[in-house]
Amino acid sequence: MQNRTDDARDVVVVTGAGGMGTAVARRLGSGRTLILADAFREPLDRAVEALRAEGYDARGVPTDVSDRASVEELARTAADAGRLTAVVHTAGVSAATASVRTILDVDLLGTVYVIEAFEKVAVRGTSLVCVASVAGHMARIGPEDEAAFASAPAEELLGLTAVAALGDDSIAAYMLAKRANLVRVQAAALAWNERGARVNSISPGVIATAMAKAEADGASGDHMLQMLDACGAERPGTPGEIADAAAFLTGPQAQYITGTDLLVDGGQAAWIRRHMRRG
């Protein structure tokens, strides 16, 4: 007699119904049960309707990633739908559009909740990819705080010294949250390995999405665009390029890759580290 996962349909979960999330959904969802999650019902319904019109077996699950119970319900729903093959966590907020507390709740704690909830339901072959940011490679925090961001219980994270020092600096909060994403993925790899599953992150640079447009229109927009020219990329990345990276990390060619981060930034981080003049 076959067990349930032997003949169940593959399930792909994507959090975030924006440009990046829908690009990933299109890239990974063909022939699979596709679950798209977002905190806002209108864009979620719109994205699901478009995907269904294109032939995808898509369903929407309203999910607030800053709410642990909501994320756990999403994980249970996905596990009940079939064989959990891939989870790509793109949901997040930016420094240009969110307060420090919202950034910490969504980008920092939300990623912790996704890693923990889906680890409980992961099966052999499940791959989770968390979308972080090149900003996480720029953050500088002390070793004690970094160790805590990697493995401390979620309820302790907002009490760390590095968080208390943020004040109302949303850019610093975003960088800190994304750095926390990177180290949390590293620390989670062992537990995922023990289930025969994998967890990685992607750090995009400037990607042509509505969120990036809001950043470009904000106070740091000119600097961001100048960086693209200075590093030699001379253009933003596309959501499709992030989807391709997610397809690689969740696919069979990446079976020996876990606990690591893939920079997809057109060389921005390399330029900042090795070529940008400081001071």
N, C-alpha and C positions, 0 to 999 in steps of 0.2 A: 504493500500500500504506500502510495506517495504521501509525503508530508505536504503541508499547505504551500510551502514556498517552492516546491518542485514544479508545480503546474500553475502557479499564480502569475499574473501579469506583472512586469516590471513597473515600479512606481518611481517617479521623479517628483521631488518637491522643490519649488523655488519660492523663496520669500522675497517680496518686493515686486510690485506690478508696474514699476517704472520702465524706462528705456532699457536699462541693463537687465532687469529681471525678465522682461518679455523677450529680449534677444536670447537669453540663456534658455528660456522655456522653448522657444522655437528650435534652438540648436539641439536640445536634449530630448524633446518630448515626442518625437515621431515614433509611433508604434507602442507607446507606453502610456500608462495612466499618469496624467500630468496634474499635479496639485499646485495651484498658485495661491499664495497667501499674501495678504496685505492688511494693514490696519484700517484702510479707508475703503468703504464699500463701493463707491462710484467708480474709481479707477480700476478696482478689482473686477467688478462686473463687466466693465468695458473691455478689459484685456481678455477675460475669459471668453466673452462673446466673439471677439476677433479671432482668437485661437480656434474656437470651435468651427467658425466659418471657414477656416483654413484646413480643417480636417483633423485637428487634434482632439484627443479624448481628454478634455480639460475640465477641471472643476475648481471653483474658488472657495477658499476657506478663510473667512475673516479672522485675522490673527494680529494681536498687538504684541510684538516681540519684547516689549518692555514689561510684560506681564507673564511671569513664569507659568501660571496655570494655563494661560492661553497658548503658550508654546507647547506645553506638555499635551494639551488636547490636540494640537496640530500633529504632533508626533504619533499619538495613538491613532488618529484618523489615517495617517499615511501607512502605518504598520498594518492596519486592518484592511487596507485597500489592495494589498498584494506584497510582492517582494521588493523591499526598499532598496533601490539601486543607487540613487544619487540624491543628495540634498545640496542645493546651492543657496547660500544665505546672502542675498544682496540688499535686504531691507536696511535702511539707515537714514540718517539726517546729516546735514552739513553745517559747517560753522556759520555760513551766511544766512541760514534760515531758521536756526534753532538756538535756544538758550543753552547755557552750560548744563543745567540739570537735565534737559531733554536729551542732549548729546550723551551724557553719562547713562541715562536710563535706556536709551535705544541702542546706541553704538557700542557701549561697554557692556552693560548688564544683559542687553538683548542677545549679544553674541555668546555670552556665558550660558544663558538659558538654552539657546539653540544647541550648543555643543553638548550640554548635559542631557537635555531631553532626548535628542536623537541618538546619543550613545546608548541609552537604555533600550532602544528598539532596533538598533543596528544589527544586521545579520552579516554572515560572511559575504564579502564583496561590496558592502555598502561603502560609499565614498561621500564625505561631507567636504564642501569647499566653502569657506567663509570669505567674503569679500571685505578686505581691510582697506588699506590706502598707502600710497607712497609716503604720506604724512607720518605714518607709524615708524618709518625708518629714520625720521628726522627728530623724533622725540627723545629727550634725555631725562631719564629718571634714575634714582638711586637703586643699587642692587637689592636692598631690602624690599622696597616698594615693587620692583620688577618681579621678585620672587613671589610676592603676595598676589600680584596681578595674575601670575601664572597658575596659582593653585589654591589660593584662599577661598573660603566659601563666599558666594556672591554677596551675602548680606554684610560682609566685612569690607568690601572693596571701596565703598564710598567714604569710609572713615580713614582711608590711608592718607599719609602726609602729602603725597603728590596731588591728591584730589583737593585737600584742604587749601593747598597753595594756589589753586586755579583762580580764585576770585570770580570775576565775571568775564574772563578771557575765553571766549568761545573757540578761538583758533587753537589755543593751548589745550583746551578740553578735547577738541577733535583729535589733535595729534596724540594726546595721552590715551584716549580711548582706542585709537587704531594701533598704538604700540601694545596696549593690553591685549588686543585681538591676536597679535602675532605670537606673544609669549603664551597665551592661553592655548592656542592651537598646538604649539610645541609640547606643552605639558600634557595635553590630552591624548597625544599620539599613543602612549603606552596602553591606556585603557581601550582605545579603539583597536589597536593591534591584537589585544587579547580576545577581541570578538571577531577577528579576521576582517576587520574593517579599517578604513583609512580616513584621516582628517588632514586637510591642508588649507592654506589661505592664498589668496591672490591680492596683490597690492597694485591697484590701478593708479596711473598718473592722472592727467587731465583727460577725461573721456567726454565725448560730445553727448551729454544728457541734459535734461532740464535742470538737474541739480548743479551741474557744472556751469550752466548758463547763469544761474543765480550767483554762483561764486564769481564768475567773470564780470557780472554787473555790480558786484560789491566793492568794498574798499580795497581788497587785495587783488582785484581782477587784472589790473595792468601788470602787476608783478608776475602773476601766474602766466599771462600770455607772453611776457618777455622771457620767462624761463623756457617756454617751448621753443622759442627762436634760439636762445643761447645754447641749449643742450643739443641743437641740431635736428630735433624732431620736426620742427616747423609746422606742426599740426597737432590737434588733439587726437587721441585714440577714438575708436568707434565701439559702441556696445557689442558689435559682432566680434571684435577682437577679444573682448573679455569672454564672450560666449565660447570662442574657440579655445581659450585657455582653460575654461571650466570643463569643456568637453575632453580635453587632454587629461586633466587631473582626475576626472571621474571615469575615464575610459581604461581599456585593458593595457594600453601602452605605459600607464603610470602605476602599475600594481606594486612597484617597489618604492614608491614615493609617498611618504607620509611624514607629518610633523614639520613641514617646511613651508616656505612662502615663495611664491612666484611673482616677481616684479614685472608688471606689464605697463611700462611708463615711458617708453620712447627714449630711455636713457636719462631721465630727469634726476634720479637718485645718484647715478654715477657722476653726473655733472656737478651736482651740489657737493658731493664728497671730494671730488678731485680737481675741479676746475673753477668753482665759484670763488671769487675774491671776497673775503670777509673783512669787515671793519674799514 
